[in-house]
Amino acid sequence: MARMIFVNLPVTDLERSKAFYTALGFTNEPRFTDDTAACMVWSESIFVMILTHDKWRTFTDRPIPDTGSSEVALCLGCESKEEAAEMKAKAAAAGGTPDINPPQDYGFMVSHAFTDLDGHVWETMWMDPAAASGEMEIPTTA
């Protein structure tokens, strides 16, 4: 089996969250979706499981953080600078909060930050392929 990541997130409104992630370009995997959870696919190896609070509580007794907390920031790589910015705009149009952190532009890499409907922090990032492969020297100010 290939290495994959399944990010699990508690959500207050499953249908609204499915619509939000669909608006960002995720697709729903119906084989792993029911009325308590939905599998939203970003790529062949990246999946986001959005879970109702009741479903979430079957996995852990730990409290669900309030929407203003920042327990983790999830970052998705994009194919271009434009795609990274567009995804932030799509998040805002779908009810998320854009620019929770200032956009970053280092020339060889850009990032944008937003929250989803439940306050989970997401970033979109593009990095020049030459920087990612080591062909380009990365400035030390990054």
DSSP file with accessible surface (Angstrom, degrees, kcal/mol):
  #  RESIDUE AA STRUCTURE BP1 BP2  ACC     N-H-->O    O-->H-N    N-H-->O    O-->H-N    TCO  KAPPA ALPHA  PHI   PSI    X-CA   Y-CA   Z-CA
    1    1 A M              0   0  210      0, 0.0     3,-0.1     0, 0.0     2,-0.0   0.000 360.0 360.0 360.0 138.9    0.0    0.0    0.0
    2    2 A A        -     0   0   72      1,-0.1     2,-0.3     0, 0.0     0, 0.0  -0.329 360.0 -96.0 -68.7 153.4    1.2    3.5   -0.9
    3    3 A R        +     0   0  240     -2,-0.0     2,-0.3     2,-0.0    -1,-0.1  -0.573  56.4 171.0 -70.5 129.5    1.9    5.9    2.0
    4    4 A M        -     0   0   70     -2,-0.3     2,-0.4    -3,-0.1    42,-0.2  -0.916  27.1-137.1-136.9 161.4   -1.1    8.1    2.4
    5    5 A I  E     -a   46   0A  92     40,-2.8    42,-2.5    -2,-0.3     2,-0.5  -0.990   9.3-168.5-125.1 134.0   -2.4   10.7    4.9
    6    6 A F  E     -a   47   0A  86     -2,-0.4     2,-0.6    40,-0.2    42,-0.2  -0.974  10.1-159.6-117.5 109.4   -5.9   10.9    6.3
    7    7 A V  E     -a   48   0A  23     40,-2.9    42,-3.5    -2,-0.5     2,-0.5  -0.824   9.2-154.2 -90.0 124.0   -6.5   14.1    8.2
    8    8 A N  E     +a   49   0A  74     -2,-0.6    42,-0.2    40,-0.2    40,-0.0  -0.897  16.4 177.8-104.2 128.1   -9.4   13.7   10.6
    9    9 A L  E     -a   50   0A   9     40,-3.0    42,-2.9    -2,-0.5     2,-0.3  -0.992  26.4-130.4-133.3 132.5  -11.3   16.9   11.5
   10   10 A P  E     -a   51   0A   6      0, 0.0     2,-0.3     0, 0.0    42,-0.2  -0.601  30.3-172.5 -77.6 138.7  -14.4   17.4   13.7
   11   11 A V  E     -a   52   0A   0     40,-2.9    42,-0.7    -2,-0.3     3,-0.2  -0.968  27.8-145.5-132.9 149.6  -17.1   19.5   12.0
   12   12 A T  S    S+     0   0   99     -2,-0.3     2,-0.4     1,-0.3    -1,-0.1   0.786  95.1  30.3 -83.5 -29.0  -20.4   20.9   13.3
   13   13 A D     >  -     0   0   76      1,-0.1     4,-2.5    39,-0.1    -1,-0.3  -0.875  66.1-168.8-135.7 101.6  -22.4   20.6   10.0
   14   14 A L  H  > S+     0   0   14     -2,-0.4     4,-2.6    -3,-0.2     5,-0.2   0.909  87.0  46.9 -60.5 -47.5  -21.3   17.7    7.8
   15   15 A E  H  > S+     0   0  116      1,-0.2     4,-2.1     2,-0.2    -1,-0.2   0.916 113.8  48.1 -64.7 -41.4  -23.3   18.7    4.7
   16   16 A R  H  > S+     0   0  131      1,-0.2     4,-2.2     2,-0.2    -1,-0.2   0.907 112.7  49.4 -65.2 -39.6  -22.1   22.3    4.9
   17   17 A S  H  X S+     0   0    3     -4,-2.5     4,-2.6     2,-0.2     5,-0.3   0.884 107.9  53.6 -68.1 -38.5  -18.5   21.1    5.3
   18   18 A K  H  X S+     0   0   40     -4,-2.6     4,-2.4    -5,-0.2    -2,-0.2   0.938 110.3  47.7 -59.2 -43.6  -18.8   18.7    2.4
   19   19 A A  H  X S+     0   0   61     -4,-2.1     4,-2.3     2,-0.2    -2,-0.2   0.902 110.4  52.9 -64.4 -39.8  -19.9   21.6    0.2
   20   20 A F  H  X S+     0   0    2     -4,-2.2     4,-1.1     2,-0.2    -2,-0.2   0.959 112.4  42.6 -60.3 -52.4  -17.1   23.8    1.5
   21   21 A Y  H  <>S+     0   0    0     -4,-2.6     5,-2.3     1,-0.2     4,-0.5   0.871 111.9  54.8 -67.1 -34.2  -14.4   21.3    0.7
   22   22 A T  H ><5S+     0   0   77     -4,-2.4     3,-1.5    -5,-0.3    -1,-0.2   0.924 104.5  55.0 -61.8 -41.3  -16.0   20.5   -2.7
   23   23 A A  H 3<5S+     0   0   49     -4,-2.3    -1,-0.2     1,-0.3    -2,-0.2   0.798 104.6  54.8 -62.6 -26.5  -15.8   24.3   -3.5
   24   24 A L  T 3<5S-     0   0    6     -4,-1.1    -1,-0.3    -3,-0.3    -2,-0.2   0.569 129.5 -94.7 -82.5 -10.7  -12.1   24.1   -2.8
   25   25 A G  T < 5S+     0   0   47     -3,-1.5    -3,-0.2    -4,-0.5    -2,-0.1   0.449  80.6 134.3 111.5   0.7  -11.6   21.3   -5.3
   26   26 A F      < -     0   0    4     -5,-2.3     2,-0.4    -6,-0.1    -1,-0.4  -0.476  44.4-141.9 -73.9 155.8  -11.8   18.2   -3.1
   27   27 A T  E     -B   41   0A  87     14,-1.9    14,-3.9    -2,-0.1     2,-0.3  -0.920  14.9-117.4-118.3 149.2  -13.9   15.3   -4.3
   28   28 A N  E     -B   40   0A  53     -2,-0.4    12,-0.2    12,-0.2     3,-0.1  -0.675  12.7-148.8 -86.0 136.1  -16.1   13.1   -2.1
   29   29 A E  E >   -B   39   0A  43     10,-2.9     3,-1.7    -2,-0.3    10,-0.5  -0.888  10.6-165.5-101.0  99.9  -15.3    9.4   -1.9
   30   30 A P  G >  S+     0   0   92      0, 0.0     3,-1.5     0, 0.0    -1,-0.1   0.768  80.1  69.7 -63.9 -22.9  -18.8    7.9   -1.3
   31   31 A R  G 3  S+     0   0  183      1,-0.3    -3,-0.0    -3,-0.1    -2,-0.0   0.766 109.0  36.3 -64.7 -23.2  -17.4    4.5   -0.2
   32   32 A F  G <  S+     0   0  110     -3,-1.7     2,-0.4     7,-0.1    -1,-0.3  -0.076 103.6  93.3-118.4  31.0  -16.1    6.2    3.0
   33   33 A T    <   +     0   0   31     -3,-1.5     5,-0.2     5,-0.2     2,-0.2  -0.980  37.9 142.3-128.9 135.5  -19.0    8.6    3.5
   34   34 A D        -     0   0   80      3,-3.0     3,-0.3    -2,-0.4    -2,-0.0  -0.737  68.5 -67.7-146.8-159.5  -22.2    8.3    5.5
   35   35 A D  S    S+     0   0  136     -2,-0.2   -21,-0.1     1,-0.2   -20,-0.1   0.504 131.6  42.2 -81.9   2.7  -24.3   10.5    7.7
   36   36 A T  S    S+     0   0   39      1,-0.3    16,-2.7   -22,-0.1     2,-0.3   0.536 122.3  16.7-117.4 -14.4  -21.6   10.8   10.3
   37   37 A A  E     - C   0  51A   6     -3,-0.3    -3,-3.0    14,-0.2     2,-0.4  -0.991  54.9-158.3-157.5 154.7  -18.4   11.2    8.2
   38   38 A A  E     - C   0  50A   0     12,-2.2    12,-2.6    -2,-0.3     2,-0.7  -0.999  15.1-140.6-140.8 137.8  -17.2   12.1    4.7
   39   39 A C  E     -BC  29  49A   0    -10,-0.5   -10,-2.9    -2,-0.4     2,-0.5  -0.878  19.7-167.3 -97.6 116.3  -14.0   11.3    3.0
   40   40 A M  E     -BC  28  48A   0      8,-3.3     8,-3.3    -2,-0.7     2,-0.5  -0.922  10.9-145.7-109.0 124.3  -12.9   14.3    0.9
   41   41 A V  E     +BC  27  47A  26    -14,-3.9   -14,-1.9    -2,-0.5     6,-0.2  -0.780  27.6 168.5-100.9 126.1  -10.0   13.6   -1.5
   42   42 A W  S    S-     0   0   53      4,-2.6     2,-0.3    -2,-0.5     5,-0.2   0.770  72.5 -20.9 -97.1 -40.4   -7.3   16.1   -2.4
   43   43 A S  S    S-     0   0   42      3,-1.6     3,-0.5   -17,-0.0    -1,-0.3  -0.897  83.0 -73.7-154.1-176.3   -5.0   13.8   -4.3
   44   44 A E  S    S+     0   0  188     -2,-0.3     3,-0.1     1,-0.2    -3,-0.0   0.702 132.7  25.9 -61.8 -18.1   -4.1   10.1   -4.7
   45   45 A S  S    S+     0   0   49      1,-0.1   -40,-2.8   -41,-0.1     2,-0.5   0.401 107.9  77.1-127.8   2.0   -2.5   10.2   -1.2
   46   46 A I  E     +a    5   0A  45     -3,-0.5    -4,-2.6   -42,-0.2    -3,-1.6  -0.964  50.9 168.3-124.0 121.2   -4.2   13.0    0.7
   47   47 A F  E     -aC   6  41A  27    -42,-2.5   -40,-2.9    -2,-0.5     2,-0.5  -0.972  22.1-151.9-131.4 141.9   -7.6   12.6    2.2
   48   48 A V  E     -aC   7  40A   0     -8,-3.3    -8,-3.3    -2,-0.4     2,-0.7  -0.971   8.8-158.1-115.6 119.6   -9.6   14.7    4.7
   49   49 A M  E     -aC   8  39A  28    -42,-3.5   -40,-3.0    -2,-0.5     2,-0.5  -0.884   7.1-162.0 -95.3 113.7  -12.1   12.8    6.9
   50   50 A I  E     -aC   9  38A   0    -12,-2.6   -12,-2.2    -2,-0.7     2,-0.4  -0.889  13.8-170.6 -98.6 128.0  -14.7   15.3    8.2
   51   51 A L  E     -aC  10  37A   3    -42,-2.9   -40,-2.9    -2,-0.5   -14,-0.2  -0.953  24.3-117.5-125.1 136.5  -16.5   13.8   11.1
   52   52 A T  E  >  -a   11   0A  30    -16,-2.7     4,-3.0    -2,-0.4     5,-0.2  -0.257  39.1-107.6 -60.4 159.1  -19.6   14.9   13.1
   53   53 A H  H  > S+     0   0   52    -42,-0.7     4,-2.2     1,-0.2     5,-0.1   0.902 121.7  52.7 -59.3 -39.6  -18.8   15.7   16.7
   54   54 A D  H  4 S+     0   0  125      1,-0.2     4,-0.5     2,-0.2    -1,-0.2   0.920 111.8  45.3 -62.3 -42.5  -20.6   12.5   17.8
   55   55 A K  H >4 S+     0   0   66    -19,-0.2     3,-1.5     1,-0.2     4,-0.4   0.922 110.3  54.9 -65.5 -42.6  -18.5   10.4   15.4
   56   56 A W  H >X S+     0   0   47     -4,-3.0     3,-2.1     1,-0.3     4,-1.1   0.906 100.8  59.6 -55.9 -42.9  -15.3   12.3   16.5
   57   57 A R  T 3< S+     0   0  131     -4,-2.2    -1,-0.3     1,-0.3    -2,-0.2   0.657  93.3  65.8 -67.3 -12.2  -16.1   11.4   20.1
   58   58 A T  T <4 S+     0   0  102     -3,-1.5    -1,-0.3    -4,-0.5    -2,-0.2   0.656 105.5  45.3 -79.0 -13.8  -16.0    7.6   19.2
   59   59 A F  T <4 S+     0   0  133     -3,-2.1     2,-0.3    -4,-0.4    -2,-0.2   0.713 124.5   6.8 -97.1 -28.9  -12.2    8.1   18.4
   60   60 A T     <  -     0   0   38     -4,-1.1    -1,-0.3     2,-0.1     0, 0.0  -0.996  45.0-145.0-155.5 152.5  -11.1   10.1   21.4
   61   61 A D        +     0   0  166     -2,-0.3     3,-0.1    -3,-0.1    -4,-0.1   0.450  69.7 114.3 -92.3  -6.3  -12.2   11.5   24.8
   62   62 A R  S    S-     0   0  178      1,-0.1    -2,-0.1    -5,-0.0     2,-0.0  -0.349  77.0-100.0 -65.9 146.9  -10.1   14.6   24.3
   63   63 A P        -     0   0  115      0, 0.0    -1,-0.1     0, 0.0    -2,-0.1  -0.305  29.5-114.2 -69.4 150.7  -12.2   17.8   23.9
   64   64 A I        -     0   0   39     -3,-0.1   -11,-0.0     1,-0.1    -7,-0.0  -0.738  39.3-118.8 -80.9 123.6  -12.9   19.4   20.6
   65   65 A P        -     0   0   53      0, 0.0    -1,-0.1     0, 0.0     2,-0.0  -0.269  29.0-103.4 -63.4 152.4  -11.0   22.7   20.4
   66   66 A D    >   -     0   0  114      1,-0.1     3,-1.9     2,-0.0    52,-0.0  -0.301  36.5-102.5 -70.9 163.5  -13.1   25.9   20.0
   67   67 A T  T 3  S+     0   0   96      1,-0.3    -1,-0.1    50,-0.1    51,-0.0   0.628 117.9  60.9 -67.1 -12.1  -13.1   27.5   16.6
   68   68 A G  T 3  S+     0   0   62      2,-0.0    -1,-0.3    52,-0.0     2,-0.1   0.443  85.6  98.4 -93.2   0.9  -10.6   30.2   17.6
   69   69 A S    <   -     0   0   41     -3,-1.9     2,-0.1     1,-0.0     3,-0.1  -0.395  59.4-151.7 -86.3 165.1   -7.8   27.8   18.5
   70   70 A S        +     0   0   96      1,-0.1     3,-0.1    -2,-0.1    50,-0.1  -0.575  32.8 151.6-134.6  70.0   -4.8   26.8   16.4
   71   71 A E  S    S-     0   0  143      1,-0.2     2,-0.3    -2,-0.1    -1,-0.1   0.874  74.8  -1.4 -68.6 -36.5   -3.8   23.3   17.4
   72   72 A V        -     0   0   83     -3,-0.1    49,-0.7     2,-0.0     2,-0.5  -0.992  59.7-141.8-152.2 151.3   -2.4   22.6   13.9
   73   73 A A  E     -d  121   0B  55     -2,-0.3     2,-0.5    -3,-0.1    49,-0.2  -0.992  18.6-152.8-117.8 125.9   -2.0   24.2   10.5
   74   74 A L  E     -d  122   0B  29     47,-2.5    49,-2.7    -2,-0.5     2,-0.5  -0.848   9.5-159.2-100.7 131.6   -2.5   22.0    7.5
   75   75 A C  E     -d  123   0B  63     -2,-0.5     2,-0.5    47,-0.2    49,-0.2  -0.945   4.5-162.9-119.7 130.3   -0.7   23.0    4.3
   76   76 A L  E     -d  124   0B   9     47,-2.6    49,-2.4    -2,-0.5     2,-0.3  -0.935  18.8-131.0-111.4 129.5   -1.6   21.9    0.8
   77   77 A G  E     -d  125   0B  47     -2,-0.5     2,-0.3    47,-0.2    49,-0.2  -0.594  24.2-159.3 -77.9 136.0    0.9   22.1   -2.1
   78   78 A C        -     0   0   14     47,-3.3    49,-0.4    -2,-0.3     3,-0.0  -0.770  24.4-124.4-114.0 162.1   -0.5   23.8   -5.2
   79   79 A E  S    S+     0   0  176     -2,-0.3     2,-0.3    47,-0.1    47,-0.1   0.608  89.3  11.8 -82.4 -12.9    0.7   23.6   -8.8
   80   80 A S  S  > S-     0   0   34      1,-0.1     4,-1.9    45,-0.1     5,-0.1  -0.984  74.1-108.5-155.6 164.4    1.1   27.4   -9.2
   81   81 A K  H  > S+     0   0   80     -2,-0.3     4,-2.0     1,-0.2     5,-0.2   0.894 120.2  54.0 -59.4 -40.6    1.1   30.7   -7.3
   82   82 A E  H  > S+     0   0  120      1,-0.2     4,-3.0     2,-0.2    -1,-0.2   0.902 105.4  51.4 -64.3 -41.7   -2.3   31.4   -8.9
   83   83 A E  H  > S+     0   0   58      2,-0.2     4,-2.4     1,-0.2    -1,-0.2   0.908 107.9  53.2 -63.2 -38.9   -3.8   28.2   -7.7
   84   84 A A  H  X S+     0   0    0     -4,-1.9     4,-1.3     1,-0.2    -1,-0.2   0.928 114.1  41.7 -62.0 -43.4   -2.6   28.9   -4.1
   85   85 A A  H  X S+     0   0   37     -4,-2.0     4,-2.0     1,-0.2    -2,-0.2   0.901 113.0  53.7 -70.8 -39.6   -4.3   32.3   -4.2
   86   86 A E  H  X S+     0   0  109     -4,-3.0     4,-2.7     1,-0.2    -2,-0.2   0.882 104.5  54.7 -63.3 -38.0   -7.4   31.0   -5.9
   87   87 A M  H  X S+     0   0    5     -4,-2.4     4,-2.4     2,-0.2    -1,-0.2   0.905 107.0  50.5 -65.6 -38.3   -7.9   28.4   -3.3
   88   88 A K  H  X S+     0   0   34     -4,-1.3     4,-2.2     2,-0.2    -1,-0.2   0.932 111.4  48.9 -62.1 -42.4   -7.9   31.0   -0.5
   89   89 A A  H  X S+     0   0   58     -4,-2.0     4,-2.5     1,-0.2    -2,-0.2   0.903 110.4  50.7 -64.8 -39.9  -10.5   33.0   -2.5
   90   90 A K  H  X S+     0   0   97     -4,-2.7     4,-1.8     2,-0.2    -1,-0.2   0.893 107.9  53.2 -63.9 -39.9  -12.6   29.9   -3.0
   91   91 A A  H  <>S+     0   0    0     -4,-2.4     5,-3.2     2,-0.2    -2,-0.2   0.931 110.4  47.2 -60.6 -43.7  -12.4   29.2    0.8
   92   92 A A  H ><5S+     0   0   40     -4,-2.2     3,-1.6     1,-0.2    -2,-0.2   0.930 111.3  50.5 -64.1 -43.3  -13.6   32.8    1.5
   93   93 A A  H 3<5S+     0   0   95     -4,-2.5    -1,-0.2     1,-0.3    -2,-0.2   0.803 109.0  53.0 -65.5 -27.4  -16.5   32.5   -1.0
   94   94 A A  T 3<5S-     0   0   30     -4,-1.8    -1,-0.3    -5,-0.2    -2,-0.2   0.329 132.1 -87.8 -91.4   5.6  -17.6   29.2    0.6
   95   95 A G  T < 5S+     0   0   40     -3,-1.6    -3,-0.2     1,-0.3    -2,-0.1   0.417  86.7 126.9 106.9  -0.8  -17.8   30.7    4.1
   96   96 A G      < -     0   0    9     -5,-3.2    -1,-0.3    -6,-0.2    20,-0.2  -0.227  64.1-106.8 -77.8 176.7  -14.2   30.3    5.3
   97   97 A T  E     -E  115   0B  77     18,-1.3    18,-1.8    19,-0.2     3,-0.4  -0.923  34.5-150.8-110.1 114.1  -12.1   33.1    6.8
   98   98 A P  E     +E  114   0B  51      0, 0.0    16,-0.2     0, 0.0    -9,-0.0  -0.378  68.1  18.1 -80.2 162.0   -9.3   34.3    4.4
   99   99 A D        +     0   0   74     14,-1.4    15,-0.2     1,-0.1   -11,-0.0   0.822  60.6 155.8  53.2  43.0   -5.9   35.8    5.5
  100  100 A I  S    S+     0   0   57     13,-0.7    -1,-0.1    -3,-0.4    14,-0.1   0.768  81.6  27.9 -68.8 -21.4   -5.9   34.6    9.1
  101  101 A N  S    S-     0   0   75     12,-0.3    12,-0.6     3,-0.0    -1,-0.1  -0.964 109.8 -93.0-126.8 150.0   -2.2   35.0    8.7
  102  102 A P        -     0   0   95      0, 0.0    -2,-0.1     0, 0.0     9,-0.0  -0.314  47.6-100.2 -62.3 143.4   -0.6   37.4    6.2
  103  103 A P        -     0   0   64      0, 0.0     2,-0.4     0, 0.0     9,-0.2  -0.327  38.2-143.1 -58.2 146.5    0.2   36.0    2.8
  104  104 A Q  E     -F  111   0B  70      7,-2.2     7,-2.3    -3,-0.1     2,-0.4  -0.950  19.6-179.5-116.2 136.5    3.9   35.2    2.4
  105  105 A D  E     +F  110   0B 109     -2,-0.4     5,-0.2     5,-0.2     3,-0.0  -0.922  13.5 163.9-138.3 108.1    5.9   35.7   -0.8
  106  106 A Y        -     0   0   86      3,-3.4     2,-1.6    -2,-0.4     4,-0.1   0.220  55.4-115.9-103.0  10.0    9.5   34.7   -0.8
  107  107 A G  S    S+     0   0   42      2,-0.4     3,-0.1     1,-0.2    -1,-0.0  -0.435 113.9  48.4  86.8 -62.4    9.9   34.7   -4.6
  108  108 A F  S    S+     0   0   15     -2,-1.6    20,-3.5     1,-0.2     2,-0.3   0.590 123.5  28.6 -84.1 -10.8   10.6   31.0   -4.8
  109  109 A M  E     - G   0 127B  40     18,-0.2    -3,-3.4    22,-0.1    -2,-0.4  -0.991  62.0-174.2-152.7 139.1    7.6   30.2   -2.5
  110  110 A V  E     -FG 105 126B   8     16,-2.3    16,-2.2    -2,-0.3     2,-0.3  -0.956   6.4-175.7-130.1 151.8    4.2   31.7   -1.7
  111  111 A S  E     -FG 104 125B  16     -7,-2.3    -7,-2.2    -2,-0.3     2,-0.3  -0.994   9.0-167.3-146.5 153.6    1.6   30.8    0.9
  112  112 A H  E     - G   0 124B  27     12,-2.1    12,-2.5    -2,-0.3     2,-0.4  -0.968  12.9-149.4-134.2 150.0   -1.9   31.9    1.9
  113  113 A A  E     + G   0 123B   2    -12,-0.6   -14,-1.4    -2,-0.3   -13,-0.7  -0.943  22.5 153.0-127.5 145.8   -3.8   31.0    5.0
  114  114 A F  E     -EG  98 122B   0      8,-2.7     8,-3.3    -2,-0.4     2,-0.3  -0.949  32.7-121.8-154.4 167.5   -7.5   30.6    5.8
  115  115 A T  E     -EG  97 121B  16    -18,-1.8   -18,-1.3    -2,-0.3     6,-0.2  -0.894  21.5-130.5-113.2 153.4   -9.8   28.7    8.1
  116  116 A D    >   -     0   0    4      4,-1.9     3,-1.6    -2,-0.3   -19,-0.2  -0.137  48.8 -77.0 -82.9-169.5  -12.6   26.3    7.2
  117  117 A L  T 3  S+     0   0   31      1,-0.3   -50,-0.1     2,-0.1    -1,-0.0   0.734 132.8  47.2 -65.7 -22.0  -16.1   26.5    8.6
  118  118 A D  T 3  S-     0   0   13      2,-0.1    -1,-0.3  -108,-0.0   -22,-0.0   0.204 121.7-100.1-105.8  13.4  -15.0   25.0   11.9
  119  119 A G    <   +     0   0   11     -3,-1.6     2,-0.3     1,-0.3    -2,-0.1   0.523  68.0 153.1  84.2   6.5  -11.9   27.2   12.4
  120  120 A H        -     0   0   36      1,-0.1    -4,-1.9   -50,-0.1     2,-0.4  -0.535  45.8-123.0 -70.5 132.5   -9.4   24.6   11.2
  121  121 A V  E     +dG  73 115B  10    -49,-0.7   -47,-2.5    -2,-0.3     2,-0.4  -0.652  34.1 178.9 -84.8 126.8   -6.3   26.4    9.9
  122  122 A W  E     -dG  74 114B   5     -8,-3.3    -8,-2.7    -2,-0.4     2,-0.4  -0.945   9.8-165.5-124.0 146.7   -5.3   25.7    6.3
  123  123 A E  E     -dG  75 113B  56    -49,-2.7   -47,-2.6    -2,-0.4     2,-0.4  -0.963   8.8-151.6-125.0 147.7   -2.5   27.0    4.1
  124  124 A T  E     -dG  76 112B   0    -12,-2.5   -12,-2.1    -2,-0.4     2,-0.4  -0.966  23.2-176.5-114.2 138.5   -2.0   26.8    0.4
  125  125 A M  E     -dG  77 111B  47    -49,-2.4   -47,-3.3    -2,-0.4     2,-0.4  -0.988  19.2-168.3-139.8 141.8    1.5   26.9   -0.8
  126  126 A W  E     - G   0 110B  37    -16,-2.2   -16,-2.3    -2,-0.4     2,-0.4  -0.996  10.5-171.9-125.0 137.4    3.4   26.9   -4.1
  127  127 A M  E     - G   0 109B  58    -49,-0.4   -18,-0.2    -2,-0.4   -19,-0.1  -0.996  33.9-106.2-128.8 136.1    7.2   26.3   -4.3
  128  128 A D    >>  -     0   0   47    -20,-3.5     4,-2.3    -2,-0.4     3,-0.8  -0.361  29.6-130.3 -54.6 128.7    9.3   26.7   -7.4
  129  129 A P  H 3> S+     0   0   92      0, 0.0     4,-2.3     0, 0.0     6,-0.3   0.842 107.5  58.1 -55.7 -31.8   10.2   23.2   -8.5
  130  130 A A  H 3>>S+     0   0   24      2,-0.2     6,-1.9     1,-0.2     5,-1.3   0.881 108.2  46.0 -66.8 -35.1   13.9   24.2   -8.7
  131  131 A A  H X45S+     0   0    6     -3,-0.8     3,-0.5     4,-0.2    -1,-0.2   0.913 112.5  50.5 -71.0 -41.5   13.8   25.2   -5.0
  132  132 A A  H 3<5S+     0   0   71     -4,-2.3    -2,-0.2     1,-0.2    -1,-0.2   0.878 113.0  45.6 -64.5 -35.8   12.0   22.0   -4.1
  133  133 A S  H 3<5S-     0   0   71     -4,-2.3    -1,-0.2    -5,-0.2    -2,-0.2   0.588 114.7-112.7 -85.3 -10.3   14.5   19.8   -5.9
  134  134 A G  T <<5S+     0   0   61     -4,-0.7    -3,-0.2    -3,-0.5    -4,-0.1   0.464  87.4 115.5  93.2   0.7   17.6   21.6   -4.5
  135  135 A E  S   <S+     0   0  162     -5,-1.3     2,-0.4    -6,-0.3    -4,-0.2   0.739  70.6  57.9 -72.6 -23.4   18.6   23.0   -7.9
  136  136 A M  S    S-     0   0   64     -6,-1.9     2,-0.4    -8,-0.1    -2,-0.1  -0.886  87.9-122.0-110.9 138.7   18.0   26.6   -6.7
  137  137 A E        -     0   0  175     -2,-0.4    -6,-0.1     1,-0.0    -2,-0.1  -0.642  27.8-136.4 -77.3 131.1   19.7   28.1   -3.7
  138  138 A I        -     0   0   71     -2,-0.4    -1,-0.0    -7,-0.1     4,-0.0  -0.768  21.5-113.6 -91.1 127.9   17.1   29.2   -1.2
  139  139 A P    >   -     0   0   62      0, 0.0     3,-1.4     0, 0.0    -1,-0.1  -0.272  19.4-128.4 -58.1 144.6   17.7   32.7    0.4
  140  140 A T  T 3  S+     0   0  141      1,-0.3    -2,-0.0    -3,-0.0    -3,-0.0   0.617 102.0  71.3 -73.6 -10.1   18.4   32.5    4.1
  141  141 A T  T 3         0   0  122    -35,-0.1    -1,-0.3     0, 0.0    -3,-0.0   0.544 360.0 360.0 -81.8  -5.1   15.7   35.1    4.9
  142  142 A A    <         0   0   59     -3,-1.4    -4,-0.0   -36,-0.1   -36,-0.0  -0.284 360.0 360.0 -74.8 360.0   13.0   32.6    4.1
